[in-house]
Amino acid sequence: MRRQEPLTPKELEQLRRREGQMAWFHAAAVGTLLIGAVGTSRYGDLPWVRHALVAAVAALVLAGGVLQLRQRCPRCGARLASRVLVLPPEQCGACGVALTRAPVED
Ligand SMILES: [Zn+2]
């Protein structure tokens, strides 16, 4: 595998935007689970509360799967299969470009 040039700022920007979406999704998932936990402890005997929670969790799992599938290498467009939900792999499995984020310089 040929050694790839590091990602350009534009490609890094794409990667960072995707990570931002994942971070938002993660926050939304945690929020939903917290609301669900509070909801079930207070109103757990109401059937519609349990149904709403099941629907919310199903929607989160679906959205997480879609976001995960949309995560692609900004260089070659290959799907980035990562074992960790939020973090992309360190390197693209197809073209080998390093996906590590450059240190932020402001
Ligand atoms: Zn790639």
Residues whose N, C-alpha, C, O or C-beta is under 5 A from the ligand:
A	BS01	ZN	C73 R75 C76 G77 A78 C92 A94 C95 G96
